[in-house]
């Protein structure tokens, strides 16, 4: 039995097109596009998103309190889908966050590197954000708890 070369060529083209349409290892679904579903905001995201959170203070478990030197210069703006915009005094940036129930963590945050004026708390603010492990709401405040129960960052929002 001999297969016509044109049939082989068409079969090869169809096989290559099917492989290119799907990610490696993903099952091929006839008649549909293999695309990931759009990100769905978790229920807790609704409380975080839609407002700019201004840092008010950080309280360390050793009793040390660090107050934000100027209102509105240290902020977080959570966006649906796991994106966060950050202002740390004269620097701005963005990155990702992951919210899972009460657990909250930030991914790498790309920041500008401007030299802020003396007295700036930009480095301290960003260092503490990297230590965040959870979140909770206390009245109208957003409280970000830090790893190893070392302290918490307190934010307020004008929307509430």
C-alpha positions in Angstrom: 0.0 0.0 0.0 1.4 3.3 -1.0 0.4 6.7 0.5 0.2 9.6 -1.8 2.9 12.3 -1.0 0.2 15.0 -0.9 -1.7 13.2 1.9 1.5 12.9 3.9 2.3 16.6 3.4 -1.3 17.6 4.6 -1.1 15.3 7.6 2.3 16.7 8.5 1.1 20.3 8.2 -2.0 19.5 10.4 0.2 17.8 13.0 2.6 20.7 13.2 -0.3 23.2 13.5 -1.8 21.3 16.3 1.5 21.2 18.2 2.0 24.9 17.8 -1.4 25.7 19.1 -0.9 24.2 22.5 1.7 24.7 25.2 4.1 21.7 25.6 2.5 19.0 27.6 -1.0 20.6 27.5 -3.8 18.4 26.2 -5.0 19.3 22.8 -8.7 20.3 22.8 -10.3 20.0 19.3 -12.4 23.0 18.3 -11.1 25.3 21.1 -8.2 27.5 21.8 -5.8 26.4 24.5 -5.5 29.6 26.4 -5.3 30.1 30.1 -8.4 31.5 31.8 -8.3 35.2 32.7 -7.2 35.9 36.3 -10.0 35.9 38.8 -9.7 38.2 41.8 -10.0 36.4 45.1 -12.8 37.5 47.4 -10.3 39.3 49.7 -8.9 41.3 46.8 -12.1 43.3 46.7 -11.2 44.8 50.1 -7.7 45.6 49.1 -8.3 47.0 45.6 -10.0 50.2 44.6 -8.3 52.4 47.2 -4.8 53.8 47.7 -3.5 52.7 51.1 -1.2 55.2 52.9 1.4 54.0 55.3 0.8 55.4 58.8 3.3 53.5 60.9 5.2 50.4 61.6 5.1 48.8 65.0 7.9 46.3 65.8 7.4 43.7 68.4 10.4 45.0 70.4 8.3 48.2 71.0 10.0 50.3 68.3 7.5 52.5 66.4 8.3 54.1 63.1 5.9 56.8 61.9 5.5 57.7 58.3 7.3 61.1 57.9 4.7 62.5 55.5 1.2 61.4 54.7 0.7 60.2 51.1 4.3 59.7 50.2 4.3 56.0 51.1 1.4 54.2 49.4 0.2 50.9 48.1 -2.4 50.5 45.3 -3.5 46.9 44.9 -5.0 46.1 41.5 -7.1 43.1 40.6 -5.2 40.2 39.3 -2.2 40.4 41.7 -0.5 43.7 40.7 0.5 46.4 43.1 1.8 49.9 42.6 4.1 51.3 45.2 5.2 54.8 46.2 8.2 55.0 48.6 8.8 58.7 49.1 10.4 59.9 45.8 10.5 56.5 44.2 7.8 54.6 42.5 7.5 51.0 41.3 5.2 48.0 40.7 5.3 44.3 41.3 3.1 41.4 42.1 1.3 40.2 45.2 -0.3 36.9 46.2 -3.3 36.9 48.5 -4.4 33.5 49.9 -6.9 34.0 52.7 -5.1 36.0 55.4 -1.7 35.3 53.9 -0.2 38.0 51.8 3.2 38.2 50.1 4.8 40.5 47.6 6.9 39.3 44.6 9.8 41.3 43.3 9.0 45.0 43.1 10.7 47.0 40.4 11.4 50.5 41.8 13.0 53.7 40.5 16.3 54.6 42.3 16.1 58.3 42.8 18.0 59.8 45.8 15.3 60.8 48.2 15.9 63.8 50.6 17.5 63.3 54.0 15.0 61.8 56.5 13.4 59.6 53.9 12.1 56.2 55.1 12.0 54.7 51.6 14.6 52.0 52.3 13.0 51.0 55.6 9.5 51.0 54.0 10.6 48.7 51.2 12.6 46.5 53.5 9.5 46.0 55.7 7.3 45.3 52.7 9.6 42.4 51.7 8.9 40.9 55.2 5.1 41.0 54.9 3.4 37.6 55.4 -0.2 38.4 56.1 -3.0 41.0 56.2 -6.0 41.8 58.2 -8.4 44.7 58.6 -8.6 46.4 62.0 -11.5 48.9 61.8 -10.7 51.1 58.8 -7.0 50.2 58.8 -5.1 47.6 56.7 -2.6 45.8 58.9 0.2 44.0 57.1 1.9 41.5 59.5 5.5 40.7 59.0 7.3 37.3 59.0 8.4 35.7 62.3 5.9 37.9 64.1 8.4 40.7 64.0 5.9 43.5 63.7 3.2 45.1 61.5 2.7 47.9 59.1 -0.5 49.9 59.4 -2.1 51.6 56.4 -5.2 53.8 56.1 -7.4 54.6 53.1 -9.6 57.7 52.5 -12.3 55.5 51.0 -13.4 54.2 54.3 
